[in-house]
Amino acid sequence: MSLEAIRARLPEYAKDLKLNLGSLASEPVLNQQQRAGTFVASAIASRNAELTAAMVAEFGAQLSPEALTAAKAAAAIMGMNNVYYRFTHLVGGDYASMPAKLRMNVMAKPGVDKVDFELWSLAVSAINGCGMCMESHEKIVLHGGLTKEQVQASVRIAAVVHATAATLDAEDAVAGEIRAAA
């Protein structure tokens, strides 16, 4: 499965997603590792197996083995952190001052440039809707030398990848209903 195969699977009503996937695949404001890692981490966070397999096949080859592992790790650790920190932020009270007591070792030693790992974590946090995490990761990547345009590009990738996953899920559900009714 490839990016082109995913684009071909999208229905006509999702033409904008097809176009955006194509243009973002060569987004010039991000370097190859940043762009490819954002696609991989975003696909994993979007929870669609077909899309994840396609993005890893398409963009995994553009990453070193260490960077591919780090992109996967960003999706994994943010899957945990985004839930926990969104809870502490939304509920408030004493929870925010309590120690998390969750292991997050990969954050300290991601195996790639820390700024790239933080950029991927930001994209996943955008998908997962954790405002506290988005603010934290954005601050780190800007302090690390990335521009607002690079931040925006990573979140645009996350948005389009997530919308693509939702569209593929919907199309599969409708096709399943049609098969079941036949």
C-alpha distance (Angstrom), angle and dihedral (degrees) to the residues before:
residue distance angle dihedral
M1 . . .
S2 3.79 . .
L3 3.77 140.1 .
E4 3.81 89.0 -97.0
A5 3.80 91.0 52.1
I6 3.81 90.2 52.1
R7 3.80 90.6 48.4
A8 3.82 89.8 50.3
R9 3.82 90.2 52.1
L10 3.79 92.8 56.8
P11 3.82 113.9 99.0
E12 3.77 123.5 -122.1
Y13 3.80 92.3 -99.7
A14 3.81 87.5 63.3
K15 3.82 94.4 52.6
D16 3.81 90.5 125.1
L17 3.80 89.5 58.7
K18 3.82 90.2 51.6
L19 3.79 90.7 51.7
N20 3.79 94.0 44.6
L21 3.82 93.0 48.8
G22 3.78 89.0 53.3
S23 3.78 96.0 49.1
L24 3.81 95.8 40.9
A25 3.81 91.6 51.9
S26 3.79 86.6 72.6
E27 3.81 99.0 30.7
P28 3.82 101.9 161.2
V29 3.81 98.8 -156.3
L30 3.83 90.9 70.2
N31 3.78 124.2 60.8
Q32 3.80 118.2 -121.5
Q33 3.81 95.2 -95.7
Q34 3.81 93.5 47.4
R35 3.81 92.9 47.6
A36 3.81 96.8 43.5
G37 3.80 93.6 44.4
T38 3.80 91.1 49.5
F39 3.80 90.8 53.3
V40 3.81 92.4 48.9
A41 3.83 96.5 44.7
S42 3.81 91.8 44.4
A43 3.80 92.8 50.3
I44 3.79 91.8 50.7
A45 3.80 90.8 48.2
S46 3.81 90.1 49.8
R47 3.81 90.7 61.8
N48 3.79 100.9 -138.9
A49 3.81 111.4 132.5
E50 3.81 95.6 -156.9
L51 3.80 92.9 49.8
T52 3.80 92.5 44.4
A53 3.81 91.6 51.9
A54 3.80 91.1 48.2
M55 3.81 94.4 47.9
V56 3.80 92.5 47.5
A57 3.82 89.8 48.3
E58 3.81 92.4 47.1
F59 3.80 101.7 38.6
G60 3.81 103.8 20.3
A61 3.80 89.1 76.5
Q62 3.81 88.5 58.6
L63 3.81 90.8 58.2
S64 3.77 132.0 70.4
P65 3.82 113.2 -115.1
E66 3.82 87.9 -104.4
A67 3.80 92.7 51.7
L68 3.81 92.4 47.7
T69 3.79 89.5 51.9
A70 3.81 90.3 47.6
A71 3.82 92.3 51.1
K72 3.81 89.2 51.6
A73 3.80 89.5 46.7
A74 3.81 91.5 51.7
A75 3.81 89.8 55.7
A76 3.80 91.9 45.9
I77 3.79 98.6 47.6
M78 3.80 93.2 42.2
G79 3.80 89.4 50.9
M80 3.80 85.8 64.0
N81 3.80 100.6 33.9
N82 3.80 96.1 46.1
V83 3.80 91.8 57.0
Y84 3.79 94.0 44.5
Y85 3.81 97.9 44.5
R86 3.80 94.0 40.8
F87 3.81 86.4 56.1
T88 3.81 93.9 49.4
H89 3.80 91.1 46.9
L90 3.80 97.0 46.6
V91 3.79 98.3 40.6
G92 3.79 94.7 40.5
G93 3.75 120.8 179.3
D94 3.78 120.0 98.3
Y95 3.82 95.6 -23.1
A96 3.79 93.6 84.9
S97 3.79 91.7 57.5
M98 3.80 95.4 44.8
P99 3.82 117.9 96.7
A100 3.81 110.8 -101.3
K101 3.82 92.8 -136.5
L102 3.81 89.2 -156.5
R103 3.79 122.9 127.0
M104 3.80 112.7 -116.2
N105 3.81 102.0 163.5
V106 3.80 93.9 141.1
M107 3.80 89.4 65.6
A108 3.80 90.3 65.2
K109 3.82 96.3 42.3
P110 3.80 109.6 23.0
G111 3.82 95.3 161.2
V112 3.83 93.4 -119.9
D113 3.78 137.9 62.0
K114 3.82 104.8 -49.1
V115 3.82 91.9 -132.9
D116 3.81 92.0 56.8
F117 3.81 91.5 48.8
E118 3.80 90.0 49.4
L119 3.81 90.5 49.1
W120 3.81 90.3 54.0
S121 3.80 89.6 46.4
L122 3.80 89.0 52.2
A123 3.82 91.7 52.5
V124 3.81 91.6 49.5
S125 3.79 90.8 46.4
A126 3.80 89.2 54.0
I127 3.81 90.0 53.5
N128 3.79 91.4 47.5
G129 3.80 93.2 45.8
C130 3.79 100.3 -125.5
G131 3.79 106.4 152.5
M132 3.79 94.2 -175.9
C133 3.81 90.9 54.0
M134 3.80 93.4 44.8
E135 3.81 90.8 53.3
S136 3.80 92.1 47.8
H137 3.81 95.6 47.8
E138 3.80 93.0 43.4
K139 3.80 90.6 53.6
I140 3.81 91.2 50.2
V141 3.82 95.9 48.6
L142 3.81 93.3 45.9
H143 3.81 90.2 48.4
G144 3.83 87.4 48.0
G145 3.79 91.1 59.2
L146 3.79 105.4 -93.5
T147 3.78 119.5 132.5
K148 3.78 129.9 -124.6
E149 3.81 86.9 -110.8
Q150 3.81 90.0 58.9
V151 3.80 90.9 48.1
Q152 3.79 90.1 49.5
A153 3.82 91.7 48.4
S154 3.81 92.2 53.8
V155 3.80 91.7 49.3
R156 3.81 90.7 47.1
I157 3.81 88.2 55.0
A158 3.80 90.3 48.4
A159 3.81 91.8 49.3
V160 3.80 94.7 49.8
V161 3.81 94.3 43.2
H162 3.81 90.8 49.5
A163 3.82 92.7 47.6
T164 3.81 89.2 48.4
A165 3.81 90.7 53.3
A166 3.80 91.3 49.8
T167 3.81 91.5 48.5
L168 3.81 93.1 49.3
D169 3.82 90.1 48.6
A170 3.81 90.8 50.3
E171 3.79 93.1 48.1
D172 3.81 91.0 48.8
A173 3.81 90.9 49.2
V174 3.80 92.6 50.2
A175 3.81 91.6 46.1
G176 3.81 89.2 50.4
E177 3.79 91.4 51.3
I178 3.80 90.8 50.0
R179 3.82 91.4 49.7
A180 3.80 91.2 47.1
A181 3.81 91.8 50.8
A182 3.82 93.1 49.4
